[in-house]
Amino acid sequence: MNKLSASSAKELIAIEGGQTKGDPCNAFGHHGFNGVEQEVVTQIVNWVIAH
């Protein structure tokens, strides 16, 4: 986060849970937010609206 010094708005939002199926970097792995899509989208939308 310290590397984002030029940004006035920064926040780390952690989401727990989800499911991994297959390659972790594909759509059905944790990097694809499998099983927590709605929570991730809601958090992103709320953050964008607030900033």
N, C-alpha and C positions, 0 to 999 in steps of 0.2 A: 504494500500500500504506500510506502514511503516514496516509491518511484513515481507515483502519480501526483507529484507535488504541484504540477501546473493545473490540475483539476480542482475546482472549488467544491465539487460534490463527489464524494467517494464513500463507499460502504461495502463491507463484505457481508453477503447474505448466504448463509449455509442452509442447505436442504438435506435432510436425512431420509434414508429409505430408498425405495426404488427396487428395481429388479435388473439383474444382469443375465442376458441370454446371448451367447456367442461372443464375438470380439468386443472387448470393452470400449473400443473407439467407434463402433458402428452405432446405428440408430437404436438398437435394442440393448445396448450396454448403459452403464451409468453415465457416460459422457453424452448420451442421447436423452438423458432424463427419463428413461423408461420407467413408467409406473408413478412418476411424480410430475408429469407434464403440466397438469392444471395448476398445481401449487407453484411451480417455477414460473409459468406465464403470469399468474396473479401477482407474484412478488415483483417481477420485472415491470409489469404495467403500473403497479402501485409506486415503485421507485421512480419511474419516468414521470409520472404525474406529479409526484412530490418535488421533483428537481427540474 
